Amino acid sequence: MSTIPSDHEKLWDLIKDIRFGMFTHRHANGMLHSLPLTTQNRSMDEAATLFFFISRKSEVDSQIQQDNHVNVAYSSPSDDRYVSVSGDAFLVEDSGKKETLWSPMAKAWFPGGPTDPDLALMEVRINHAEYWDVKESKMVQLAKMAKAAFTGEPPRDLGEHKELRMS
């Protein structure tokens, strides 16, 4: 029996404690636009899907209907964890899922609760993910960087970096 976590489990392990992801989409003016969104998932299923609550009045609602290719970046500098996920975003009309994902914190933006008419559920189906996860202490990292600066060779073994194909 393998104790190696699946790509889905590893990805969820890296992002589950990071409260906000920087969600990037293409704006109507053609430029890339990013905004912080709260990941609503409590786990990640084998479909590799992330869920977010958004306002139906927001530009995100209209823009993902024009171009649904998006990116969500997660960062935890204190833990040296960085994750970038790319996928396709869709609005989902699923009142049961809204109820399941609902939390008291969401009420600040959607005072009508999970049935608030402004509340839209956005699903991001992850196609690709990439992460950087450094386990060494800051002192070890600094020593490796100092050695690299002295020798002119790039630092080695500063942690795990991997790309994941999710679809």
N, C-alpha and C positions, 0 to 999 in steps of 0.2 A: 504494500500500500504506500503510495507516494505522499510525502508530506510537503512537496513543493506546491505552493499556491498557484492556482490558475492565473492567467493574465487578468481576468476579471477581478479575482480576489486581490491580486497585487495592486491593481489600479485603485480599487475601492479602499484598500488599506492606506494608500497614499493620500487620498483626498477626503476621506470621511470626517476628519477632524478640522478641515479647513472650511470655515463658515461661508465664505464668499468666493465665487469664481468670477474672473473678469470675462464676461461674455462679449465676443466680438462678432459683428455682422457687417454687411455692406449697407451703408447709409444711402438714402435717395440721391445724394450728390456724387455717389460713386466711391467716396472715401470709406475706409474701414473705421468703424466706430465701436468703442468698448464701453461697457458699463458693468458695475458690480451687481450680481444676482446671487441669491441664496439657493444653494442646492437643496431640494426638498426631499431627496431620497433618504431612506434610512438604511439602505443596502443597495447593492447592484446585482441585478439578475443576469442570467446568461445572455439576454438581449443587449446588454451593454447600453442601457438607456439612462439618461439623467433627466430629472424633472425640475422645472422652475415655474413659479407663479409670476405672471406679468399682467400689466394693465392692458385691457382691450384698447385703451386710448393711446397707448404708447407707440412710438415709432417702430419698436421691435415687432409688434403685432403686424403692422402693414409691410415692413421690410422683409420679413422672412417669407412672406407670401410671394415676394418678387424674386428673392434669392435666398434659398434656405441653407446654403453652405455657411457654417459657423465654426467658431473656435471658442473653447472655454479654457482659460489658463488659471491654474491654482498655484499658490506660492506660500510656503511656510519657511521664511528665511531663518527663523530661530532653530528649526529642525533640519535645515538644508534639504528641503523637499520641494521639487518643482515639477509640475505636470502640465502638459498641454494636450488637449483633446480636440480633435476635429470631427465634425459630423454633420448631419442634416437635421434641421429643426422643423417641427411641425406643431401646429396647434391641435390639441386633443380635446374633444368634447366628451368628457367622462366624469360625471358628477361623483361616482363612487371613488375614483382615483383622487379627486380633489379632497373628498372627505378623509380618505386614508392618509394623504400627505399633509393635511391641515395641521398647523401648530398655532399656539397662542401668539407667537411672534408675527405671524402673517396678518393678524388682525390690525396691526398698526397701519398696514397699507390697504387692507380690504376689510373695513369695519363690518360689512354685511356677512362675514364668515365665508364658508366654502360655497355658499349660494349667491354671493355678491355678484351682481350682473357685470361688474367691471373685471372680475377675476377670470383670467385665461390661464389654461394649463399648457405649458410648452414642453415638448419632449424633444430631447436631443439624442438621436441615435448615433452612437460613437462608431466611426469607421476606422479611426487611427488615433493612437495615443503615443506620447513620448514622455519619458520621465527621467529625472535626475534625482538620485537619492544618496546622500552622503552620510555615512555612518561614523566616520572618524571624528575625533574631537577637533575643536578649532585649533588647538595647539599642533596636532598632527598635520592638519591641513596647511597651517602656516609654515611648518617645517618643510613640507613637500614643495610648497610654492617658493620658499627661500632657496632650497636646493635647485629648483628649476631655474630660478633667476641667476644663480651662481654658475650653473653648468650650461645654460642656454638650451637645455632639453625641456620639452613640455612636461608638466607634472604628470605623474602616473598614479593610477589607482586612487583617485579622489572620490570614489564611490561608484554606485551602479548607474549606468545610463542605458536605457533600452527603448526600442520602438516596438509598439504592439499593433498588430493588425486585428481589428475587432470584428470585421465583417467578412 
